[in-house]
Amino acid sequence: MMELWWVPAVAGGAMAIGAWSLWLEHKRKDKALDVLKDAVAQGRDLPPVVIEQLARIGGGTSPAGYGHGDPSNQFGAWQNVIMFLFMAAAFGAASWWGGGPGTPVGLAFASVSAAMGVSGLGSLLAALTRKRR
């Protein structure tokens, strides 16, 4: 099991990147709220372009900020497809070289690879059938 020391390191790094992304999104939304509070405090109206941008920041993106919920972002849904299929291939390779077929480690990696593959196919179906603006 010592030869798989890198698995928790990669998983921990991915979680740290996700947490950092969520923190940056929080700070970005906090700044947008400060802009609105300052405008209200000064009693001035914001131009429609600024209001549209603030609305997009406030609710048009996913928590990680990739724009999956934003209909004007044509690549948001395809990012999921690419990510899940890449992860399926990576875990499949880890299954093959990490423990080989039939070993407990190989079976664990193969199970994760299958789950990622199913998620990738679901994301592909969602990307192909989503409504366009």
ROBAZA-460004 format. One line per 4 residues: number of its first residue (from 0); their letters; for each residue x, y, z of C-alpha. Coordinates in pm, 1 decimal, always signed. Layout:
<nodes>
NUM = A = X Y Z | ...
</nodes>
This chain:
<nodes>
0 = MMEL = +0.0 +0.0 +0.0 | +298.5 +230.4 +44.8 | +341.1 +252.8 -332.9 | +11.1 +444.5 -349.8
4 = WWVP = +120.7 +736.6 -130.3 | +41.9 +976.4 -413.4 | -334.1 +902.2 -420.1 | -420.2 +1096.5 -101.2
8 = AVAG = -175.8 +1369.1 -205.0 | -355.4 +1418.2 -537.8 | -699.6 +1401.3 -373.9 | -591.5 +1650.9 -105.7
12 = GAMA = -451.9 +1883.6 -368.4 | -775.4 +1868.6 -567.2 | -977.3 +1948.3 -254.9 | -745.8 +2237.5 -172.3
16 = IGAW = -788.0 +2379.3 -522.9 | -1166.7 +2345.4 -493.4 | -1169.0 +2516.2 -153.6 | -950.7 +2797.3 -287.6
20 = SLWL = -1185.4 +2843.5 -583.2 | -1486.3 +2863.9 -351.8 | -1306.0 +3119.9 -134.3 | -1221.4 +3337.8 -436.0
24 = EHKR = -1583.0 +3319.0 -556.1 | -1700.8 +3425.4 -209.7 | -1464.0 +3723.3 -211.1 | -1577.1 +3823.9 -561.3
28 = KDKA = -1943.1 +3818.3 -457.5 | -1856.3 +4007.7 -140.0 | -1697.8 +4285.0 -348.5 | -2005.3 +4300.4 -572.9
32 = LDVL = -2223.9 +4337.9 -264.3 | -2000.1 +4619.5 -140.0 | -2048.7 +4802.4 -472.4 | -2425.9 +4775.3 -433.9
36 = KDAV = -2414.8 +4889.7 -69.3 | -2201.3 +5192.9 -158.5 | -2436.8 +5293.2 -439.6 | -2742.1 +5265.0 -214.3
40 = AQGR = -2568.2 +5457.5 +65.2 | -2484.9 +5741.7 -173.4 | -2835.8 +5742.2 -319.2 | -2729.3 +5699.4 -680.1
44 = DLPP = -2857.5 +5469.4 -950.0 | -2627.5 +5222.9 -1115.4 | -2613.2 +5203.2 -1494.6 | -2798.9 +4902.5 -1640.7
48 = VVIE = -2472.6 +4749.3 -1761.7 | -2332.6 +4745.8 -1407.0 | -2655.7 +4596.8 -1269.3 | -2642.0 +4321.4 -1534.0
52 = QLAR = -2281.2 +4239.8 -1445.8 | -2359.0 +4232.9 -1074.3 | -2656.1 +4003.2 -1136.3 | -2431.6 +3769.8 -1332.5
56 = IGGG = -2180.7 +3765.1 -1047.6 | -2452.4 +3716.4 -788.9 | -2631.5 +3416.0 -929.5 | -2534.0 +3327.8 -1282.3
60 = TSPA = -2241.9 +3103.7 -1202.1 | -2179.6 +2783.0 -1017.1 | -2029.2 +2798.2 -667.3 | -1688.8 +2725.9 -815.6
64 = GYGH = -1729.1 +3010.7 -1063.5 | -1707.0 +2808.0 -1383.5 | -2031.2 +2939.8 -1527.4 | -2229.4 +2617.2 -1552.6
68 = GDPS = -2548.6 +2802.3 -1465.5 | -2483.3 +3087.9 -1705.8 | -2666.6 +3024.4 -2034.9 | -2430.3 +3257.8 -2220.7
72 = NQFG = -2134.4 +3032.4 -2132.6 | -2124.2 +2769.3 -2405.2 | -1832.6 +2578.6 -2254.7 | -1963.6 +2523.6 -1900.0
76 = AWQN = -2139.2 +2194.7 -1969.7 | -1851.2 +2061.8 -2179.4 | -1605.4 +2120.8 -1896.3 | -1787.2 +1854.7 -1695.2
80 = VIMF = -1773.3 +1609.8 -1985.5 | -1399.6 +1655.8 -2033.2 | -1324.2 +1641.3 -1661.0 | -1526.6 +1325.5 -1589.5
84 = LFMA = -1398.5 +1136.6 -1894.1 | -1040.0 +1235.0 -1815.7 | -1085.2 +1116.9 -1457.3 | -1236.5 +788.8 -1580.8
88 = AAFG = -931.8 +732.1 -1803.0 | -690.5 +826.1 -1522.7 | -851.9 +592.1 -1269.8 | -870.9 +319.9 -1533.9
92 = AASW = -497.0 +355.3 -1590.4 | -439.0 +350.8 -1214.0 | -647.0 +33.2 -1194.9 | -440.2 -134.8 -1462.5
96 = WGGG = -95.1 -27.3 -1344.9 | -164.5 +30.7 -975.2 | -278.8 -313.8 -880.6 | -387.0 -493.1 -1189.5
100 = PGTP = -717.4 -662.9 -1259.1 | -841.8 -888.2 -982.0 | -655.2 -724.8 -694.7 | -839.0 -521.3 -430.1
104 = VGLA = -655.7 -202.8 -528.6 | -725.5 -261.5 -896.5 | -1092.1 -326.6 -823.3 | -1119.3 -6.2 -617.0
108 = FASV = -966.8 +204.0 -895.1 | -1183.9 +28.6 -1155.3 | -1496.0 +104.9 -951.0 | -1407.0 +473.0 -933.1
112 = SAAM = -1324.9 +469.8 -1304.5 | -1666.6 +321.2 -1384.4 | -1842.5 +582.9 -1169.5 | -1649.8 +863.2 -1339.4
116 = GVSG = -1729.1 +716.1 -1680.5 | -2101.3 +702.7 -1604.2 | -2086.3 +1061.9 -1476.7 | -1903.0 +1163.2 -1794.2
120 = LGSL = -2168.3 +1002.5 -2012.4 | -2441.1 +1171.7 -1809.1 | -2264.0 +1504.4 -1849.8 | -2232.4 +1440.6 -2222.5
124 = LAAL = -2605.2 +1373.1 -2246.4 | -2678.5 +1690.0 -2046.6 | -2445.9 +1896.8 -2266.3 | -2605.1 +1768.0 -2586.2
128 = TRKR = -2962.3 +1822.6 -2470.3 | -2933.0 +2152.4 -2284.6 | -3125.9 +2451.3 -2409.7 | -2929.1 +2717.5 -2583.8
132 = R = -3000.1 +3086.1 -2553.6
</nodes>
